[in-house]
Amino acid sequence: MSSSEGPARPRASTEIIVVTGDRYRIEGTPKEVERIIVDAARGSIMQLAWLVEAETGADLAVNPDHVVTLRAGS
C-alpha cells in the first residue's frame, strides 16, 4: 500500500542580509532563523550563528552582530 502523503513541500527559507550587503538564503522560517541568531548573540563572546544555506545545503557561520535584516524567502 502506498503512502497517503503528497509531494514533499519545499522547506521554508529566510533571507538574511549582513552589514557588508551580502545576502544569504537560509533554511528555516524567519522565526527559526531569528532564534538561532539571538541564541548565538546571547551565548559566549564571539559565538557564531550556525545556519544552513537553502540552495546548497552548506553550513554557514554568521556573526550575529553583523545581521542587518531578516525576511521570509520566496
DSSP file (Angstrom, degrees, kcal/mol; ACC not computed):
  #  RESIDUE AA STRUCTURE BP1 BP2  ACC     N-H-->O    O-->H-N    N-H-->O    O-->H-N    TCO  KAPPA ALPHA  PHI   PSI    X-CA   Y-CA   Z-CA
    1    1 A M              0   0    0      0, 0.0     2,-0.1     0, 0.0     0, 0.0   0.000 360.0 360.0 360.0 136.0    0.0    0.0    0.0
    2    2 A S        -     0   0    0      1,-0.1     2,-0.1     2,-0.0     0, 0.0  -0.420 360.0 -94.5 -84.6 159.2    1.4    3.4   -0.9
    3    3 A S        -     0   0    0      1,-0.1    -1,-0.1    -2,-0.1     0, 0.0  -0.391  21.6-140.2 -69.4 145.8    1.8    6.3    1.4
    4    4 A S        +     0   0    0     -2,-0.1     2,-0.1     2,-0.0    -1,-0.1   0.430  67.2 115.1 -86.8   1.1   -1.0    8.8    1.6
    5    5 A E        -     0   0    0      1,-0.1     3,-0.1     3,-0.0    -2,-0.1  -0.458  60.9-135.8 -72.7 143.8    1.4   11.7    1.8
    6    6 A G        -     0   0    0      1,-0.2     3,-0.1    -2,-0.1    -1,-0.1  -0.034  48.6 -48.3 -81.4-168.4    1.5   14.1   -1.1
    7    7 A P  S    S-     0   0    0      0, 0.0    -1,-0.2     0, 0.0     2,-0.1  -0.290  73.3 -89.7 -63.5 150.9    4.6   15.5   -2.7
    8    8 A A        -     0   0    0     -3,-0.1     3,-0.0     1,-0.1    -3,-0.0  -0.373  40.9-129.7 -63.2 134.7    7.3   16.9   -0.4
    9    9 A R        -     0   0    0     -3,-0.1    -1,-0.1     1,-0.1     3,-0.1  -0.642  28.1-104.5 -83.5 141.7    6.8   20.6    0.4
   10   10 A P        -     0   0    0      0, 0.0     2,-0.1     0, 0.0    -1,-0.1  -0.401  41.4-104.5 -64.6 143.8    9.8   22.8   -0.1
   11   11 A R        -     0   0    0      1,-0.1    -3,-0.0    43,-0.1    43,-0.0  -0.417  40.0-103.7 -67.4 141.2   11.5   23.8    3.2
   12   12 A A        -     0   0    0     -2,-0.1    16,-3.1    15,-0.1     2,-0.3  -0.285  40.6-159.0 -60.9 150.3   10.8   27.4    4.2
   13   13 A S  E     -A   27   0A   0     14,-0.3    60,-3.3    60,-0.2     2,-0.4  -0.952  10.5-156.6-134.7 157.8   13.6   29.7    3.7
   14   14 A T  E     -AB  26  72A   0     12,-2.8    12,-3.6    -2,-0.3     2,-0.5  -0.993  13.5-138.0-132.1 137.2   14.7   33.1    5.1
   15   15 A E  E     -AB  25  71A   0     56,-3.3    56,-2.0    -2,-0.4     2,-0.4  -0.827  19.6-168.6 -94.8 132.2   16.9   35.7    3.6
   16   16 A I  E     -AB  24  70A   0      8,-2.8     8,-2.5    -2,-0.5     2,-0.4  -0.940   6.1-159.2-116.8 146.2   19.4   37.4    5.8
   17   17 A I  E     -AB  23  69A   0     52,-2.2    51,-3.3    -2,-0.4    52,-1.7  -0.989  10.2-157.0-122.0 131.7   21.4   40.5    4.9
   18   18 A V  E >   - B   0  67A   0      4,-2.1     3,-2.8    -2,-0.4    49,-0.2  -0.567  37.3 -91.8-104.6 170.8   24.6   41.3    6.7
   19   19 A V  T 3  S+     0   0    0     47,-2.0    48,-0.1     1,-0.3    -1,-0.0   0.729 123.2  60.2 -57.0 -25.8   26.4   44.6    7.2
   20   20 A T  T 3  S-     0   0    0     46,-0.2    -1,-0.3     2,-0.1     3,-0.1   0.603 117.7-111.1 -76.6 -10.3   28.6   44.1    4.1
   21   21 A G  S <  S+     0   0    0     -3,-2.8    -2,-0.1     1,-0.3     2,-0.1   0.321  70.3 144.3  94.3  -7.0   25.4   43.9    2.0
   22   22 A D        -     0   0    0     -5,-0.1    -4,-2.1     1,-0.0     2,-0.4  -0.402  37.3-149.7 -65.5 142.2   25.9   40.2    1.3
   23   23 A R  E     -A   17   0A   0     -6,-0.2     2,-0.4    -3,-0.1    -6,-0.2  -0.921  13.0-172.8-117.2 141.0   22.6   38.2    1.1
   24   24 A Y  E     -A   16   0A   0     -8,-2.5    -8,-2.8    -2,-0.4     2,-0.6  -0.997  19.7-141.8-133.4 137.0   22.1   34.6    2.1
   25   25 A R  E     -A   15   0A   0     -2,-0.4    29,-2.6   -10,-0.2    30,-0.4  -0.900  29.9-167.2 -98.0 121.2   19.1   32.4    1.7
   26   26 A I  E     -AC  14  53A   0    -12,-3.6   -12,-2.8    -2,-0.6    27,-0.2  -0.827  24.0-109.2-114.1 143.3   18.9   30.2    4.8
   27   27 A E  E    S+A   13   0A   0     25,-3.0    25,-0.3    -2,-0.3   -14,-0.3  -0.512  79.9  46.9 -67.8 136.2   16.8   27.1    5.6
   28   28 A G  S    S-     0   0    0    -16,-3.1    -2,-0.1    -2,-0.2    26,-0.1  -0.291  90.0 -67.4 117.9 160.3   14.0   27.7    8.1
   29   29 A T     >  -     0   0    0     -2,-0.1     4,-2.6     1,-0.1     5,-0.3  -0.347  52.2-104.0 -74.5 162.6   11.3   30.2    8.8
   30   30 A P  H  > S+     0   0    0      0, 0.0     4,-2.7     0, 0.0     5,-0.2   0.890 123.6  51.5 -56.0 -38.9   12.2   33.7    9.9
   31   31 A K  H  > S+     0   0    0      2,-0.2     4,-2.1     1,-0.2     5,-0.1   0.894 110.3  48.5 -67.0 -38.3   11.3   32.9   13.5
   32   32 A E  H  > S+     0   0    0      2,-0.2     4,-1.8     1,-0.2    -1,-0.2   0.931 114.9  44.7 -64.9 -45.3   13.5   29.8   13.5
   33   33 A V  H  X S+     0   0    0     -4,-2.6     4,-2.3     1,-0.2    -2,-0.2   0.905 111.5  53.4 -66.7 -41.5   16.4   31.7   12.0
   34   34 A E  H  X S+     0   0    0     -4,-2.7     4,-3.0    -5,-0.3     5,-0.3   0.917 106.7  53.0 -57.9 -43.4   15.9   34.6   14.4
   35   35 A R  H  X S+     0   0    0     -4,-2.1     4,-2.6     1,-0.2    -1,-0.2   0.907 108.9  48.9 -60.2 -43.3   16.0   32.2   17.3
   36   36 A I  H  X S+     0   0    0     -4,-1.8     4,-1.9     2,-0.2    -1,-0.2   0.920 114.3  45.7 -63.1 -43.6   19.4   30.8   16.2
   37   37 A I  H  X S+     0   0    0     -4,-2.3     4,-2.2     2,-0.2    -2,-0.2   0.923 114.3  47.1 -67.3 -44.7   20.8   34.3   15.7
   38   38 A V  H  X S+     0   0    0     -4,-3.0     4,-2.0     1,-0.2    -2,-0.2   0.910 110.7  52.6 -64.1 -42.4   19.5   35.6   19.1
   39   39 A D  H  X S+     0   0    0     -4,-2.6     4,-0.7    -5,-0.3    -1,-0.2   0.900 110.5  47.9 -60.6 -40.0   20.8   32.5   20.9
   40   40 A A  H >< S+     0   0    0     -4,-1.9     3,-0.6     1,-0.2     7,-0.3   0.901 109.9  52.5 -66.9 -39.8   24.2   33.0   19.4
   41   41 A A  H 3< S+     0   0    0     -4,-2.2    -1,-0.2     1,-0.2    -2,-0.2   0.847 112.0  45.9 -64.3 -33.0   24.2   36.7   20.4
   42   42 A R  H 3< S+     0   0    0     -4,-2.0    -1,-0.2    -5,-0.2    -2,-0.2   0.577 103.7  83.2 -84.7 -10.1   23.3   35.7   24.0
   43   43 A G  S << S-     0   0    0     -4,-0.7     3,-0.1    -3,-0.6    -3,-0.1   0.240  96.0 -43.9 -76.7-157.2   26.0   33.0   24.1
   44   44 A S  S >  S-     0   0    0      1,-0.2     3,-1.8     2,-0.1    -1,-0.2  -0.170  81.8 -68.0 -69.3 166.2   29.7   33.3   24.8
   45   45 A I  T 3  S+     0   0    0      1,-0.3    -1,-0.2    -3,-0.1    -4,-0.0  -0.312 121.1   6.5 -58.1 132.8   31.8   36.1   23.3
   46   46 A M  T 3  S+     0   0    0      1,-0.2     2,-0.4    -3,-0.1    -1,-0.3   0.738  84.5 161.8  63.4  28.0   32.2   35.6   19.5
   47   47 A Q    <   -     0   0    0     -3,-1.8    -1,-0.2    -7,-0.3     2,-0.2  -0.657  30.2-140.7 -74.9 131.0   29.7   32.7   19.3
   48   48 A L        -     0   0    0     -2,-0.4     2,-0.7    15,-0.1    15,-0.2  -0.598  10.0-120.0 -91.9 153.3   28.7   32.4   15.7
   49   49 A A  E     -D   62   0B   0     13,-3.2    13,-2.4    -2,-0.2     2,-0.6  -0.854  27.8-147.1 -90.8 117.5   25.2   31.5   14.5
   50   50 A W  E     +D   61   0B   0     -2,-0.7     2,-0.2    11,-0.2    11,-0.2  -0.788  28.8 164.6 -92.7 120.3   25.4   28.3   12.5
   51   51 A L  E     -D   60   0B   0      9,-3.4     9,-2.9    -2,-0.6     2,-0.5  -0.726  33.5-121.8-127.4 172.5   22.9   28.2    9.7
   52   52 A V  E     -D   59   0B   0    -25,-0.3   -25,-3.0     7,-0.2     7,-0.2  -0.985  24.8-124.5-124.0 125.0   22.3   26.1    6.5
   53   53 A E  B  >  -C   26   0A   0      5,-2.9     4,-2.2    -2,-0.5   -27,-0.3  -0.479  16.9-141.5 -67.1 133.4   22.2   27.7    3.1
   54   54 A A  T  4 S+     0   0    0    -29,-2.6   -28,-0.1    -2,-0.2    -1,-0.1   0.886  94.4  44.1 -66.6 -41.4   18.9   26.8    1.3
   55   55 A E  T  4 S+     0   0    0    -30,-0.4    -1,-0.2     1,-0.1   -29,-0.1   0.888 128.9  21.8 -73.5 -39.4   20.3   26.3   -2.2
   56   56 A T  T  4 S-     0   0    0      2,-0.1    -2,-0.2     0, 0.0    -1,-0.1   0.675  88.3-130.2-105.6 -20.8   23.4   24.3   -1.4
   57   57 A G     <  +     0   0    0     -4,-2.2     2,-0.2     1,-0.3    -3,-0.1   0.554  58.4 147.5  76.8   7.0   22.8   22.8    2.0
   58   58 A A        -     0   0    0     -5,-0.1    -5,-2.9     1,-0.1    -1,-0.3  -0.476  53.8-109.1 -77.6 146.0   26.2   24.1    3.0
   59   59 A D  E     -D   52   0B   0     -7,-0.2     2,-0.4    -2,-0.2    -7,-0.2  -0.478  34.4-166.8 -70.3 144.3   26.9   25.2    6.6
   60   60 A L  E     -D   51   0B   0     -9,-2.9    -9,-3.4    -2,-0.1     2,-0.5  -0.990   8.9-156.8-137.6 125.8   27.2   29.0    7.1
   61   61 A A  E     -D   50   0B   0     -2,-0.4     2,-0.4   -11,-0.2   -11,-0.2  -0.909  16.1-173.9-104.9 127.1   28.5   30.6   10.3
   62   62 A V  E     -D   49   0B   0    -13,-2.4   -13,-3.2    -2,-0.5     5,-0.1  -0.960  29.6-123.5-124.6 136.0   27.4   34.2   10.8
   63   63 A N    >   -     0   0    0     -2,-0.4     3,-2.2   -15,-0.2     4,-0.3  -0.689  23.8-144.5 -72.2 117.7   28.5   36.8   13.4
   64   64 A P  G >  S+     0   0    0      0, 0.0     3,-1.0     0, 0.0    -1,-0.2   0.770  96.2  63.4 -60.5 -25.1   25.1   37.7   15.0
   65   65 A D  G 3  S+     0   0    0      1,-0.2    -2,-0.0    -3,-0.0   -28,-0.0   0.651  99.9  55.1 -71.0 -14.0   26.2   41.3   15.5
   66   66 A H  G <  S+     0   0    0     -3,-2.2   -47,-2.0   -48,-0.1     2,-0.4   0.440  77.6 109.6-100.6  -1.1   26.5   41.7   11.7
   67   67 A V  E <   +B   18   0A   0     -3,-1.0   -49,-0.3    -4,-0.3     3,-0.1  -0.647  35.1 169.8 -79.3 127.5   23.0   40.6   10.7
   68   68 A V  E     +     0   0A   0    -51,-3.3     2,-0.4    -2,-0.4   -50,-0.2   0.812  59.3  17.7-103.1 -44.0   21.0   43.6    9.5
   69   69 A T  E     -B   17   0A   0    -52,-1.7   -52,-2.2     2,-0.0     2,-0.4  -0.984  50.3-170.0-140.0 142.4   17.8   42.2    8.0
   70   70 A L  E     +B   16   0A   0     -2,-0.4     2,-0.3   -54,-0.2   -54,-0.2  -0.992  20.0 161.0-124.0 136.8   15.7   39.0    8.1
   71   71 A R  E     -B   15   0A   0    -56,-2.0   -56,-3.3    -2,-0.4    -2,-0.0  -0.988  44.6 -89.8-153.8 153.8   12.8   38.4    5.8
   72   72 A A  E     -B   14   0A   0     -2,-0.3   -58,-0.3   -58,-0.2   -43,-0.1  -0.324  45.5-125.3 -61.0 137.2   10.8   35.4    4.5
   73   73 A G              0   0    0    -60,-3.3   -60,-0.2   -47,-0.2    -1,-0.1  -0.313 360.0 360.0 -77.7 167.1   12.3   33.8    1.4
   74   74 A S              0   0    0    -62,-0.1    -1,-0.1    -2,-0.1   -60,-0.1   0.428 360.0 360.0-101.2 360.0   10.2   33.4   -1.7
